[in-house]
Amino acid sequence: MDLKNFNKESKSEYSSNQKLKARLRKVKPKVLDEKFEELHNEAFKEIDCLECANCCKTTSPIFLNTDIDRLAKVFRMKSSAFIDEYLHRDDEGDYVLNSSPCTFLGTDNKCLVYEDRPKACREYPHTDRKKMHGILELSLKNTLVCPAVFKIFQQIGKDYRK
């Protein structure tokens, strides 16, 4: 995975993807959900997250209280101690990691807490879910982080960029 090339290409296509996002808002919700799911499945036949891990290297998931409690238990800590050691509140008031790359990312790009990882990590990059209209802005931002999301936008753009 050539992340430097991906980073450069995704940034150069961002304004075009912003325009595409506006067009996608006009697509019927069920049609959009089906198209994203189809393209998600195709993208992940080619892209191996363990070769990339760019999401873990560059961004933080949101940690819900249930995530914090679960991980604190794994580390035999109180939830408050887990927060003090690993997390802070972002501008929206959500708990996020203190630093990047993720503290729990191994040198082999494997998650050290995979079985207990946060819900946001379990669902990332969110391109195979229902109600895609509600997360188009998030998906657009993720084109800069995840090569699979970028690929999905490139593919869906073949039908909706005009």
C-alpha positions in Angstrom: 0.0 0.0 0.0 1.5 3.3 -1.1 0.1 5.7 1.4 2.1 8.7 0.2 0.6 8.3 -3.3 -2.9 7.7 -1.8 -2.6 10.8 0.3 -1.6 12.9 -2.6 -4.3 11.5 -4.9 -7.1 11.7 -2.3 -6.3 15.3 -1.6 -6.3 16.2 -5.3 -9.7 14.6 -5.8 -11.3 16.0 -2.7 -13.1 19.0 -4.3 -14.4 16.7 -7.0 -15.6 14.3 -4.3 -17.3 17.2 -2.5 -19.3 17.9 -5.7 -20.1 14.2 -6.0 -21.3 14.1 -2.4 -23.8 16.9 -3.3 -25.1 14.8 -6.2 -25.3 11.7 -4.0 -27.7 13.5 -1.7 -30.3 13.5 -4.5 -30.1 9.7 -5.0 -32.9 7.7 -3.4 -31.8 6.4 0.0 -32.4 2.7 -0.7 -30.5 2.9 -4.1 -27.6 4.8 -2.4 -27.4 2.2 0.4 -27.3 -0.7 -2.1 -24.7 1.0 -4.3 -22.4 1.7 -1.3 -22.8 -1.8 0.0 -22.0 -3.3 -3.4 -18.9 -1.1 -3.9 -17.8 -1.7 -0.3 -17.8 -5.4 -0.9 -15.8 -5.0 -4.2 -13.3 -2.6 -2.6 -12.5 -5.0 0.3 -11.9 -7.9 -2.1 -8.9 -5.9 -3.2 -7.8 -3.9 -0.2 -6.3 -5.5 2.9 -6.7 -3.3 6.0 -3.6 -5.0 7.6 -1.4 -3.7 4.7 -2.7 -0.2 5.3 -3.9 0.7 8.8 -3.9 4.3 7.8 -7.1 4.9 9.9 -5.2 3.7 13.0 -2.1 5.7 12.1 -3.8 9.0 11.5 -7.1 9.3 13.3 -8.8 8.4 16.5 -12.1 6.7 16.9 -14.7 8.1 19.3 -14.7 6.1 22.5 -18.2 5.5 24.0 -18.5 4.9 27.7 -19.2 1.2 27.0 -15.9 1.1 25.0 -14.0 2.7 27.8 -15.5 0.4 30.4 -14.7 -2.7 28.3 -11.1 -1.7 27.6 -10.5 -0.6 31.2 -11.6 -4.0 32.3 -9.1 -5.6 29.8 -6.3 -3.6 31.3 -7.5 -4.1 34.9 -7.9 -0.4 35.4 -10.7 1.8 36.6 -12.5 3.6 33.7 -11.3 6.9 35.1 -7.7 5.7 35.0 -8.1 4.5 31.4 -9.4 7.9 30.4 -6.6 9.7 32.2 -3.9 7.6 30.5 -5.3 7.3 27.0 -8.0 9.7 26.2 -9.2 13.3 26.1 -12.3 15.1 25.0 -12.3 16.7 21.5 -14.1 19.9 20.4 -17.4 18.0 20.2 -17.0 16.6 23.7 -16.3 13.1 22.5 -13.5 10.9 24.0 -10.7 10.3 21.6 -7.1 9.1 21.8 -4.4 11.4 23.1 -2.1 10.7 20.1 -1.7 9.1 16.7 -0.9 6.5 15.7 -3.3 4.5 17.9 -1.7 3.3 21.2 -3.1 -0.1 20.5 -1.7 -0.5 17.0 1.0 -3.2 16.7 4.1 -2.9 14.5 2.5 -5.5 12.2 -0.6 -3.2 11.8 -2.7 -5.6 14.0 -4.8 -4.2 16.7 -3.6 -5.3 20.1 -7.2 -5.0 21.6 -9.0 -6.3 18.4 -11.6 -8.3 20.2 -12.4 -5.4 22.6 -11.9 -2.5 20.2 -14.2 0.5 20.2 -17.5 0.3 18.3 -16.3 3.0 15.9 -13.4 0.8 14.9 -15.6 -2.2 14.5 -17.8 -0.3 12.1 -15.2 1.6 10.2 -15.3 2.8 7.4 -19.1 2.7 7.7 -19.6 2.2 3.9 -21.7 -1.0 4.2 -24.4 0.3 6.4 -27.9 1.7 5.9 -28.8 5.4 5.8 -25.7 6.5 4.0 -27.3 9.8 3.3 -26.8 10.6 7.0 -23.1 10.0 6.9 -22.1 11.3 3.4 -20.0 14.1 5.1 -18.2 11.6 7.2 -17.6 9.4 4.2 -16.3 12.3 2.2 -13.8 13.0 5.1 -12.9 9.3 5.1 -11.8 9.5 1.4 -8.7 11.2 2.8 -8.1 8.4 5.4 -9.2 5.1 3.9 -8.1 3.9 0.4 -11.2 1.7 0.3 -13.6 4.7 0.8 -11.6 6.7 -1.8 -12.0 3.8 -4.2 -15.7 3.6 -3.5 -16.1 7.3 -4.3 -14.2 6.9 -7.5 -16.4 4.0 -8.5 -19.7 5.6 -7.6 -18.6 8.7 -9.3 -18.6 6.8 -12.6 -22.4 6.7 -12.4 -23.1 10.1 -10.7 -20.4 12.6 -11.9 -21.7 14.5 -14.8 
